[in-house]
């Protein structure tokens, strides 16, 4: 009979890049179990788990493992086509698959046995308390001597060797990446004794066979790409770290010679165009980067070049030159696509002020279609575990996620210098503008920004880093898992398959002449409500997509240049969603193709336009289209001139100076006379002064001509929504026809065109409108309905919902006695940071679930107030009580991800109020992931995407309905008032705090002073308790306080600490008995005396002398009168202070 000690987990791999494929041909996590006994073993009633809170998570197959045998199982958590978990999967190769995956960051992994009779669970083997961080294609397990080690030569299904003795400590650089103007020395180090460090400066990856062995500090006096790795025999080497040091005087003088010295290949006749800055545009610069003339523009652009290069962030890509150029280089083989044409590279984000920078290793590919052949090419970055982090974690774009598995670096294409036909109309902004319009319409689209790009230190031009709207993007913003999304790119399947695409296209063809098919297309029944049938197309968002592209006069669409995606899960899908992409042949770019009066609807609408082509004959589609057009083009809508001008001006301001560098680098790539910032400015002004103010009129005529906007004129409101006072009366007018309106939120027009029985015929006069009412009105004129005009009216006293913030998450509650499902204790907390109450009507919490959660109507959140939204309100109140402001309706079967996800707060019109992505991995606080504390924001006004702006709650189960601040005197927020808080007070003494009550400001006067010691003294020994559960904290005792006098002495040596000592000893409540007691006297009279005596004993003699004088002064004169003397004496040099 097998004993428990004979079954072992002997090897695992959590980042399987190319070591062992499953029977499905996929490289997934795997675990190896070994029978170390001399008899065969029956594996029934044995389980693998990555969570000892769920010890029987996955049952091992009921197979017999022979003596000395091995069983390899894949930890893949398989799901079927619709995302439903596959139970007990065995693939074609005979491998079994667990229902969980392994974390490359390390986690629990255990083998347990459950007695089939008593159900008692016995731990058989475990990596205690968890296995450590894992690395690509490196396994971890028990070495031949039984010790846990890494293996750089994994042996799944066989015995392990001696393994590696450890992992070399990561390399550290004494100077970080950035812009520099003077030479400096940089040191490279590793914490591992006797480690060898190798470095390169040519972009190649260093190692024992490549690069230079580091022997001392390096002098950096020019633009340098420094890469380093630390190695040691029988140890796992570090990854390659990269630091790019940019010297602006080198960039300004960049020419072919500099590029050749950096290792770039020479190309006869093209040196200036490929590598150099055009002297015709910016002239020459001396060694200090000062312009010395030689250009054709009187120094105009030379004077702006450096400022322009520093005006936006920079991206540094560093890679082996041979991976970029040459026979196998991706830049010299631009038609190469897919993983076979992906090369390893480092990517850094560098800012002029050094704030919020990053470096990650990633895969690099050439990106794009037609413009792959241009000299300036687009790139795609792919973040994979085989290179480093599986995702880039960084708040790269505003109002977007901060987690990316891929990014596109757009070079400009049709809107840049690479397209000859765009001459004088280049802006580099049009695609970003088109995507921002879609985002502003409340429809997720790829976010982006602008940055300068350097390749191995050589300036490469102005780029537009952006998200790629693939399956992972769709899952991030709509919910679900990427593998459950079909993703289409210009009629080609990017991920998933085309079955739903074909079904959608066929259904739209039927829907052109069938109301039933039109409703079924959207998953609706005859009454317009969800029917339970999965929608194939989100018609509402599709109309917005079409309207924006028609407004832009997009000449390179819809037959190409688009993305679309659909969630395959019937219960959560919204149908196909379309995403703007390559919005470049728009807005006057190449006046011939996209003039001010461009007509877009006159071409055959194929590909992304096929649904519109099919649906435009349906009257319901046409009236819906008209409604969206009206919302965009009237009442300060998205496509009204003022809104467009404001949006474009903000975007153009980012590029205005940056384009000088782009002009100097690529302005002459097509034309012999270089294109300059002056040309760019002229086109910007044409867009602002001609296109944006006037384009709407042409487009409205186009929509009318194609039956997409009726002749019937929509009604006009005297006030188009917004705050109103009680007793407000609304005036509604229309030139002709009958005005029908509703106040209950319904459409005056029913599906099919009949008048809604709840609609009211406006017969003149004013309409009484109460706050919280949505007025919806149409004109019915000679049988034709106008577009819908609707507006929401709010209380005049109500504040802007933009003041709402999500400030606390209990995303993975700890087990709680009496609560069977710990997920029932999940909650979110919303805070109103504004000065006025905010109506919560229509406010939604999205992102954390496929279906957004809507707060109950009628709720108002006062200034500074909090409301808690719980998953299960009954369970919540059973633990936290009934005294918390709790939303009446919980979020039910939705739940917050234990691993982290995006949480978004949406306003009543779908506008984005607040969004961030949290994680359970460092640098985010990790104890909220199942250990009890919640995740609380530190500064609600700060960056919610910054992990350092979040903390684990002090209270053991969170602080719903409360700020969760430490108790008075708990200056280090540990949950207990102890001697560590005194140290925090000493360190901060005299400082002004960020806000009253912050840090060691116990009396909330904004300054850390002697009064804050009194707060600490009076609360010494207090612990935080909430709901009857005490915080885990050490017991504070006088003996403990007296056990470390040297700590206080070392603090007192510091000038600021001495000032704190003086303030302490001037406290009039300091007892005479404690003052006169000799050093180390046990058991002083009070806790206060203990702290003061400790300070006094530890203070240097000179400080004691001053303290005694000061104390006498305070007792004789009183605190107020003695205060100035105290200050003077503290600063007196005679006392060595």
N, C-alpha and C positions, 0 to 999 in steps of 0.2 A: 504494500500500500504506500502510495507516495506521501511524503511528509511535506509540509508547507515550505520548509527551508530549501527544498530541492528545485522549486520553480523560481526562476529569476527573470527579471527584465534585464537583458544583457546588452541591448544596443537600441538606440533610437536615432532618428534623423528628423529634425523639424524644418529643415530647409533643403529639400531634395530637388536640386536643380537638374542633375544629369546622372545621378548614381544608380537608381533602381527604378525602372518603369513598372507601373502596375499592369494588370492584364488588360486595362483599357488604354495602355500606352501613355498614361499620364504620370508625371513625376510628383508624387504626393508624399506627405509625411508617413513614416513607418515606424513600427515598434517590433522588436525581436524578443521572443520569449524562449528561454532555454530550460530544458529538463536536465538538471545537473546530477540527478540521481542515477542509481544503477538499475532501476526498474521503470517500466513504461508508466505514463501518467494519464489519467482521464481528466480532460479539461472542463467537463461539465461542472456547473456551479462555481466557476471561476469568472472573475470580472476584471476588466480594465477600466480605470477611471482617471480623469484629470481633475477631479473634484471630490475630495474625501467626504464632503457633505452629501454626495450622491455616490456612495461606494459601489453600487451595482449598476453603474451607468451603461456599460456595454458588456454583454455576456459573450465570453469566449465560446467558440464552436465546440460542440460535444464530440471532440475528436481525441484520439489517443496519441500522445506525444511520446515517442520511444525514448529509452534511456539515451542521454547525450544528444537528443534531437533538438531541433530549432523550429519555431513557428514565427513567420513574419506576417504581420497584419498591417494594412495601410490605414492610417488615421486620417480619413478623408471626409467624414460627415457627408456621405453621398445623398443627393436629392434627385428626384426625377425631373422630367421636362417642365412640370408645373411647379417645381420647388418643394414638392412634398418629400420628406425624408424617406430614404430607402432603408428598410429594416433588414438586418442580416444579409447584407450584400456579399456575394462571392462573385468575383469577376471571371472573365474568360481564362485568366492565367491561374485560377485556383486560389487567388488571394482573397482573404476576408477583409471587410472594411468596417472600421469602428464608426460610431455616430458622433465622434468629436475629432477635432483637429488638434495638433500640437502648437503651442505658442513658441515662436523662435526667441521670444524674450525670456523664456523659462517659465515653468509652472509645475504644479503637482502632477505626478504620474505614479499610479500605484496598481498593484495586482492584489486582488482580495479574493477570499473564499467565503461563500455563504452556505452555512449548514442547511441542507434542504428540509430538515425536520424542525430545528429550533429557530431557523432564520438568523442565527447569530453570525455576525460578520467578523472574519479574521483577516488581519493585514498580512499578506504573504511576502510581498516585497515592495519597496518604495524608494524613490530617490528623495531623501529627506533634507529639508522640507519640500524641496522642489529641484528639478534639474536646472542648471544655469543657462545663460544665454547661448544660443546655438548659431552656427555659422554655415554658409552655403557648402553643401556636399561634404561637410564634416560631421561625423556621427559622434555620439556620446554614449558611454556605457561602462561595463565592468571590464577592466583590463585582465590580462592573464594572471595577475597577482591578486585579483579581486577588488582592486581600487577603482573608483569611478574616474574615467579620463576621457579626453577627446581622442578621436581617431581620424587622421587625415587619409587613411586608406580603409574605408568602411568595409565590413565583411558581413552583410546581411545574410542570415542563414548559415553562418559558420562561426568558428571560434575567433575570438578577438586576440590581437597581439598585445604588445606591451603598452601601446598608446603613447600619447604625448604627456609630458610632465606638467603642462599648464599652458596658459595663453599669455603672450607677451603684452605688457602694459602699453596702451595706446601712445602714439607719439604726441608730444606737446611742443608747440612753437612759442617762443618768448614774445614774438610780435605777430599779430594777426593781420590777415589780408586787408587791403585797402589802398587808398591813394597816398602817395608820399612825395615829398619835394626835397628830401635830404637823405644822405646815406645813413644806414643804421646796421647794427649787428643783430642777427637772429640766432638763437640757440635752439636746438632740437633735443628733446629728452624723452626717456621712457622710465617708468617706475621699476621696471624689471632689471635687477642687477645683471651686469655683464651682457646685456642685450646689444646687438650690433644694429646700428642705424645706417641705412643707405638712402641716398637722395639723388634726385635728378633735377635738371633745370631745362630740359628739352621737351617736356611733355610726356615722355615715356614713363611707364611704371617702374619704380626702382626695385631692386632686390639684389641678392648676392651675385647674380650673374649680370646685373645691369646697374649702372650708376656708380656713385662714389661713396666709399665708406666714410661716414661722418666722424670727424676727429676734434672738432671745435667750432666755435661760433663762426658764422658765415657773414661776410660783408655784403649787404645788398645796396647797390648804388645805381641800379637801373631797373627797368621793368623786368620782372623775374617771375617765372612760374616754378615754384619750389614744391616738389613732391617727395614724400619720405615714407619709409616703412621700417619697422623695428622687427628684428628676427633673433632667434636663439635656437641652437640645436636642440631637438626633441621638444620644442615648444611650437605652438601655433602662432604664426606671424600675425602682426597687426594688419588691418586694411591699409590701403595707401591713402594718406592724408595729403591735401593740396592747399597751398596758400599762394594766391596771386597778389603780387605787389606791383602796383601801377604807378609809374612816375610820369606825370603829365608832360614834362618836358620831352620825354621820349615819344609819347603818343603824338604830340604836336609836330615832331620832326620825322614821323614814320615814313619810310620809303622802302623800296625793294631791297636795299642792302640790309636794313634792319630785319626784314622778313627772312632773308636768306640766313642771317646770323641766328635767327630763331629756329632754323631748320626747314623753313618752307622751300618747296622746290622752285627753281627758276624757270620762267617761261619767256622766251625771247619775244620782245615786242609788247609784252603785256604787263611789265613790272608795275608801272604806275597805276594802271587800272585795277590790277589785282591786289596790290598791297599798299600803295602809297596814297598820301593825301595830296590832292590836286593843287599844285602851286599856283595855278591860274586863279583859284578861288581864295586860298588862304596865304599864299606866298611862302616865305621861308621864316624859320624861327632860329634864334641863337641857342646856345647850350642851356640857357636858363629858361627857355620857353618864351622869350620875348619876341614879338613879331619884328622882322627887319625888312619887310617889303618884298616886292617881286611878284605881287598878284595883280589882277586886272581890275580890282574894285577898290583901290585906294585904302586898303587895310580894313574895309568895312567888316568883312567876315572873319578876318584874322583876329580882330578884337573881340569877337563873340565866341570863337571856337572853344576855348577852355571852359568858359561858363556854360556853354551848351553841352559839353561832354560831362559836366558835373550836375546838370540840371535834373536828370532822371537817374534811376539806379542803373547799375551795370551788371551784366552777366559775363562771367568768365568760364569758357569751356576749355578744358585742358585734356589733350589726348595725344597718343603716339602719332607722330606725323604720318607714318606709314598707314595708319588706320584712317587717315583723312585723304591723303594724296597717294598717287601711285597705282600699281596694278590692282591692289585689293582695297584701295582707299575709297570711302563712301563719297567723298566730294568729287573725285575723278570718275566715279561710276554712278552718276546721279539717277540712272534708271533702275538701279538695284533697289528692290523692295523686300520687306519682310525680315524675319529674324536673321537670315543669312547675310543681310547687309546692315547689321547692327553692330556697333563697336563700343567698347567700354570707354567711358570718359568721366571726368570730374566736372561738376557744375557748381559755380559759386554765385551768390547774390551779394553784390557789393554796393554800398551806399557812400555818398560823399562824406556823411557825418559818422559813418561806422555803426549806425544804429540798425538793429535787426538784420543781421547778415546770416547766411548759411552756406554750408558746403555739403554736397552729397555726391556719391558715385552713382552713375546711371548708365543706361544704354543710350546710344546716339544713332539716329538715322537721318537721312535726307527726307524731307517732307514735301508734298505737293504734287501737282500735275504738270501743266505746261511749263511752269517756271523752274522746274528741276534743271532745265538746260541753261538757265541764265547763270552768269558768273556769281551773282549774289543769290544764295540758295537758302531756303527755309530748312529748319531742323525740327526734329521731334525728340524729346527726352522721355525715356522710359525708366521709371523707378521700379527696380526688381530686387528681390532678395539675393539674387546671384551677384549683384554689384554692391549692394549695401542695404539701405532701407527699402522695404517693399512699397512704401509710400513716402512722398515728400510731405512732411508736416510743417507747414509754414503759412501764415496769413498773407498770401501773395496778392490777393485781389480784394477790393472792397466788397462787402455784402456777399461774400462767397464762402465756400468751404475752405478749410485750411489743410485739406488732405487730398493729395493728387498722386495718381499712379502714372500719369503721362501729362506732358505739356507740349504745346506746339510753339515754336519760335517763328512767327510769320515774318517774311522778309519784305513784304509790300506788294509783290506781284503786279497786278494791273494798276495798283494805286501807288506804284513806286517808279524808280528810275529804270527798272529792267524792261519796261514795256514802252517801246518807242511811240506808240499811238497816244499815250497819255501825256505827251509832252506839254508842259506848262499847266497841267491840271492835277499833277500828283499832290497828294495830301498825306498819305500813309495812315489816315484816320478812318476811312470810310467803312471798312469792315468792322472795326471796333465800334463805330457809331451805330451801325445796323444791329449789332448784337446787343448794344446797350439799350436801344429802343425796344427790342423784344423783352429784355429783362424789366425795363420800366413799365411795360404793359402787364407785368405780373406773370409772364411766361418765361420759365428758365431758359437761358441761353448762355453760351460760353462766355465767361468773364475774361477780361484781359487788361493789359496795361502796356506801358512802353518802357524799353530799356535799351541801352547800348550793349553791343556784344563784342567781346574780345575772344579770339581763338589763339591759345598759347601766347597770350600777351599782345597779339596783333589786333588793332582795332578793325572790326568787321562791319560796323554800321549800326543803323537804327533798326530795332526789331520790335515786334509786337508779341510778347509772350501771352499765351491764352490757353484756356482749357480746350480739350478735344471732346466734342459732344457725342461720345460713344456710349456703350452700354454702362460702363462704370460711372460716367457723368450722369446718365439718366437715373441710375439707381441712387446716386448721391442726392439728387434734387427731388426725385419723385418717390423714392423708397424702394424697398426690395433688394434683391441681390443681382449683381451684374450678369450672372449666368442665367438669370430668368428673363433677361431682356433680349428682344430681337432688335438689332441695330442695323439700319440701312444707310448707306452712303452712296448717293447718286445711282440708285437702282442696283447697287451691289450689296450683298449681305456682308456686313462687317462682323457681326456676331449673331448667334442664333440661326434662324432660317427665314425663308420668305413666305411661309405658309399663310401667316396672318396678313402679310402685305398683299398677297394675291386675293385673299378673302375680302380685305378692305376695299381693294380696287374694284372687285366684282360687285360688292354691295353698293358702292357709290354709283356704279353704272345703273343698277336697278333703282337706286334712290332718286335718280334724276326725274323719274316720272311716278314714283310711288311714295306716298306719305308713310306707309307702314315700313318700307325698307329704309327710309330716311331716319325714322325713329329707332329701328333696330340697329342701324349703323352706330347709334350713340348709346345702345343698351337701354333704350326707353320704351315704355309701353304707350298705348294710345292716349293716355292722359298726360304724357310728358314726364312721368315719374320713372325712376329706375325699375326695370322689369326683372332684374336678376340675370339677364343675359349679358355676357361680357361685351363692352363696347369695342368697336374696331377703330374708331376715329374720334378724337376730341375735336368736334366741329368748332367749338367756341375758340379754342386756341389756334386752330388751323386758319380760321378767318383772320385773326390778328396777324398771323404769319404771312398770309397772302397780301393783306392790306399794306403792311409795312414794305414789302418788296415792290409792290406796285407804286407806292408813294416814292420809293427811291429810284424808280425807272430802271430796275435791274435788267440789264441787257444780256447778262450771262447766266440766265436762270429762266424757267424752272427745270430745263432739260438737264441741268447739272448743278453742281455747287450747292448741295444741301445734305443735311443729316435728318434722320427721323428714328424714333425708337418706340417700342411698345412693350410693356410689361406683360408677360404671358400668363401671369396668375389671374384667373378670372375674377377672384374676389377683390383684387386691388387695382386692376388695370383701368386706366382712363382712356384707352385707345391710343392710336399712334399720335405722338407729339413730334412736331417739326421744329428744327433749329436752324436759325440763320447761319450761313457760312459762305465765305468769299463774297461778301457784300461790297465788292470793289468797283464793278462796272455800273456805278450808280452816281446820282447827285452831280451830274455834269462831267464825270470822268470821261475823257474823249468825247467832246461835244457831239460828235456824229452818232455815237452809240447811245449816249444817255443825256440828251439835251434837256433843257428846262421843261419843254413841252412833250417829253417822251411819253409814248403810249406803249404800255406793256401787255395789255389784255388782247391785243390784236394778233398775237402769235399763237400757234398751236400749243396748248397747255398740256404737255406730256410730263412724264416722270413725276416730280413733286407737284406739278400742276394738274395731274390727271384727276384727282378727286374733285378739284374745283371745276374742271371742264365738265365732269359728269354731273355735278350737283347744281350748277348754276341755273338749270331749267326748273329746279324745285322752288316753289314760292316760299316755302318755309326757310330754305337756305338763303334766299335772296333777302327776306326781311331780317333774318339774323345778321346777314352781312351788313345791311344798312344800319342796324342798331350799333354794330361795332364801329362802323365808319363815323357815325354821328358822335359817338363817345370820343373818338380820336380827334376829330376835326372841329369840334365846337366846345364851348364852355371851358376854355383853358385846357383842352385835352392834349394828349401826348403829341399830336401832329399839328398843333396850332403854331403859328410863327414864333411867338414869344418863347414858348417852351422849347421849340427846336433850336432857336438861336442861343438860348441859355445853355442848353446841353452841348451844342457843338462848340461854343466858345470855351467851355471848360475843357473839352477834349483837345482843342487846338492849342490852348495855352500850354498844355503839357509838351507839345511837340515843337512849338515855335522856335525855341533856342536849340533843341536837340537836332533839328533838321540841318543845322549848319554843318555838323560833323558828317551827316549822311551825304550832304551835297559835296563836301570835300572828298569823301571816300568813293562815291559812286555816281556823282552828278554827270560825269562825262562817259559813262559806260556805253551809252548808245549814241549820243550826240557829241560832236566835236566841241561845240560850245557848251560848257557845263551848265547844268540847271542849278539854280541857287535859291537861297532863302527868299530873295526878292520875288522869284517866280511863285514860290509857295505862298507867300503873303498875299500876292495878287489873287490867287485862286481861293485862298481862305476868305478874303473879303468878298469875292463874287458869291461864294456860298452863303455867307452871312447876310449880304445885302441884296442879293438877287434870288438865289435858289430857295432858301428857306422861307423868305416872306411870300414868295409868289407860287411856289410849286403846288400848294394845296388847291388853288383854283383849278389848275389843269387836271389834277387827279379827280376832283369832285365831278368835273364834266365827264371824265372817262368812266367813272363809276355809274353815272347816270346813263351814259350812252350804252353801257352793257347791262342795264337793268339791275344794277346792284345798289342803287340808291334812288328812291322814288321821287316823283315830281311833287308829291304832297309835302308841304313844308311842315316840319316838326314844330310843336309848340315851344314857346320860350317862357322861362320862369323869371319873375322879377328878381329873385335871388336863387342862384343855382346851388342850393344846399348850404351846409355849414351851420355855424352856431345861430340859434334864434332864441329870443326871449319868449316867456309864456305869453300867450295871446297873439302870437305872430299870425299874420294873414298873407297869403301868397297870391300874387297876380299872375295869371297864365294867359298868354295871347297867341294867336295864330292868324295869318292874313286871310285864309279861307278854310272852309270845312268845319266839321264838328271836333271839338276837343273832348276826348274821353280820358279819364284819369282814375287812378286807384290810390288808396292810402294804406292798403294792407300788404303791399309788396308784390302783388300779382300783376300780370301783364294785362292791360286793357283789351288786348287782342288775344283771342283764344287760338290754339293750334287749329289750323284750317281756315282762319280768317274771320270767324264770328266774333261779335262783341262779348266780352267777359260779363257774365251776369252781375259780378261785383263791381264793374266799372261804373263811374258816375259821369253823366254828361254835363260838361261845364256850360252853364247858361249865363255867364257873365258874373261880375262881382268878384269878391275875394274868397279864397279858400282858407279856412282855419286849419293850421298845421301845428301839431304839437311836437316838441322835441322828441327825437327818436323815431320820427316818421320818414319813410321813404315814399316820395311822390313819383309815380310813373305815369306818363301821359303820351298819347299819340293823337294825331289828327286823322280823321276819316273823311276823305274828300272825294266825292264821286266814286265811291267804292274802292278807293285806294288808301291803304294805310301808310302813314308817314313812318319814319324811323322813330324809335323810342327815345324820349327824353326822360331821364330819371335823375333824381338827386336825393341825397340823404340829409336830413336836417337834425342837428344835434342841439343840446342845451348850450346856451350862450356861456354858461358858467363852466362848461366842460373843457378840460384841457386836451392837448394833442395826444393821441394814443402813442405817438413816437416817444413819449416819456415812459413807456412800459419797458421793463427789463425782466428777463428770467435770471434770478439771482441765486437759486438753490435747486439742486437735483439730488434726489435719493434714487439713484438709478440701479443700485444693486444692494438692497437691504440685507442686513444680517438676519439670521433666523431669530424669531421672536416667539416665545412660548405662547401657545394659544392661537397662533396664526399659521394655518397649514401651508399656505403658499406665500413665501416671502415676497413675491412680486406684488402682492396686494398692499404692501407698505410702500410702494414706489410713489413718489410725488414730485411735483415741480412747484416752485414758488415764484410769483410775479410781484414785482415792486413798482410802484409809481414814483419815479424820481422827480416828477415835476412839482410845480407849486399849485396846481389846480386839480380837482377831481377829474377822472377819466372814465367815460362810459366804456364798458367791456362788451357792449353789443357788437356782434360780428367779429370780435377778436378771436383769432384761431392760433393754436399751437400746432405747428407742422414739422415735417422732417423726421421726427422720431417714430412715425408710423405712416403707413401708406395712405391712410385717411386722416386728414387733419382733425384735430379736436376743436370744437367750437365752445366757447364759454357760454353759459346760460344767459339768455337775454334778461335785461333789467338790472344787471349788476353794475355797480359803480365802485371804483377804487379811488379813495381819497388821496390827497397829496401825502406822500410818505407811507402810505398804507401798503400792506401785503395781502395777497390772497394765495391760498394753497390749492392746487389742483391735484387731487389724489387719484390713484387708479381705482381703489375700492374705498369709498367714503366710510362704510360701516367698519371695515377693518382698521382704517386710519383712526377713527374716533375711539375705537376700543383701546388703542394704544396711547394716543396723544391727547385724548379728551375732547370735550365739545367746545372749548373756549377759543378755538382758532378760527379765523376767517377762512372758511372752507367752501370752495365751489360746490353747489348742490349736486352736480352730476360729475361722476368720476370719468376717467378716460377708458374704463372698461377693459376690453380685450386687447387694447393696445399696450405696449410696454416699452420702457426705455432699455436701450441696448447695454448689456453689461460690459461690452468691449469699447463703447464710445460711438458716437454718431453726431449728426448735425441736428440741432434744435433751432427752430425758426418761429418767430412771433410775427403773425400777419395782422394787419389792420382790417377794418370793416370793408374796405374796397379791395382787399387783397394786397395792399401795399406792404412792403417789407419794413418791419419795425425794429427787429433785432434778430441776429443770427450768430451762431457760433458752433464749433464742433469740439466736443470734449473727448477725452480718451482715458482709458484705465492704465495707460503706460506712462512712465516717467518721460518728460518732466512734469506731467500732470500728477496731482496727488493720487496715490494708489490705494490708500486705505478705504476710500469710499467704495471700492470694488469688493463688496461683500463683508468687510470687517466691521461695519456698523455706522461709521460717520457718513454724513452726506457730503456733497460737493457744494461749497459755498463760495460765492464771489467775494473778493476782497474789496474792490472799489467798483460799485455799480456804474460809475461814470467812466471807468477805464476800459481797456481793450478786453472784451470777453473772449477773444481768441487766444489771448496770452495765457499759457498755463500758470505763469507766476502770479497771475491775478486771481487765482482760485486757491482755496485751501480746503483741507479736510475739516469738517465741523469739529468744534471743541466738544460739543455735546455728543454723547455716544451714539444716538440715533437721529442726529440732525437737530435743527432748530426751526421747524416749520412755524411760520407766523411771527418769527422773531429775527432780529439781526444776527443772532448767534455770536455776539461779541463776548469776550472774556469777562468774568466777574471782576469787580473792582480790585485792583492790586495785582491781577494776573497779567503782568506786562509782557511775558513771553508766550501768552496764549496757550499754556500747557494744560489748562484745566485745573490747576492748583496754584495757590499763592504760597510760594516757597522762596528759598534763598536765591534761586536762579532769577527770580523777578527783581530782587535787589540788584543783581549784577546788571540786568537790563536797565534799571534806573540809573545806576552809576554811569553806564556807558553813554546814556542819552542826556545826562544832566546839563541843563542850560540850553538845550535845543528847542527850537520851535517845531511843532509837529504839523503834519500835513492837514490835520483837522482836529478840533478839540476832541479829546478822548482817545486819540490814536496813540499807539506805542505806550510809553510810560507816563502819559499825561493822565494820572488817576483822578485829578480833580476837575478835568475838562476845561482848563483855562487856556489851553493852547501852547503851554510851555512846560517842560519838564523841570520842576523845581522842588524845594524842600517839602512843600505841602503834599507832593506825590509820595514822598517817603511815608508820611503819616497815614496816607491811604493804604499803603502796603503793610505798614506796621499793624494797623487796626484790623486788617483782614488776613494776617499771617496764619496759615493753616487751613483757610477755607478751600473747599473743593467744589467744583461744578457738579450739580446734580440736576437731572431732568427726568421727569416721569418715574421717579423712584430709582433710577439707575445712576450710580456714582461714577464719575470719571475715573479712569485708571490713572493713578498718580501716586508718587511716593508720599509716605507720611512725613509731615514736617515736625521735627523735634528740635529742642534746644541742643541736644547732643549732636545732632546732624549739623546744626548751624555752627557749632563750635569746633567741628572736625576739620575745617579747612581755612584756618586763619591766613595761610600763605596766599591763598587765592585773593583774599581781600587786600593783603599787603601789596601784591603785584598790581592790583587795580589802583591802589592809592598812589603808586609811583607816578601815574599819569596826572598831568595838571588838572584835567577835567575831573578825574576821580577824587583828587584832593579837594577840589571845590565841593564835591558832594559830601566828603567827610566833614568839612567845616559846617556845611548846612545841617548835617545830622546832629553834630555835637552842640549846635546852637539851639536845638529843640528844647523848649522850656519844660517839657514833660519828662525829660530824662532824669531818672531818680538818682538821688544822692548816693544811695547804697550801691547802685550799679557803677556809678562814676568812680567811687573810691575803692572799688574792689580790685584786688591785684589781678594780673593776667592769669587766664585759664581758671578763674574761679567758677566752679560749677553752679548750675541752677540759679542764674540771676533772678531778680524779683519778678520780671515780666518778660513777655516775648519781645516787647519793644527794647527793653534793656539788653536782652541777649544780642540783638542785632547791633545796637550801638556799642556795646562792650566789645563785640567782635571787631568792629571798625577801629575803635580806640586802641585796642591791643595791637592791631596789625599796622597802625600808622607809624611812620618814621618819627623819631623824637621831635624833630623840628615841627612837624605837623601837629603832634600832640600838644606842644607848647602853645602854638597858635590857637588850637582848638580850645584849650583851657581858658585862654584870654577871651576868646570870642564867647564861650559859654557864660563866663562871668558877666560880660557886657550885656548879653541878652537878658540874663536874670535881673541885672541891676536896672537896665534902661527900658526893657520891653522889646519885643520883636520889631515893631515898626521903626522905633528910633535907632535900634542897633543895626538895622539892615544896611544902611550906607557904610557903616564902619566895617561890617562883615565883608562887604564887597571890596573896600579899599585894602583891607588886610590880606584878603585872599590874593590880591594882585601885587602884594608887596614883595619885591625881589629879596629883601632881607631874610625872608623866610624860605627862600629856595623854591618858591612856588612859580 
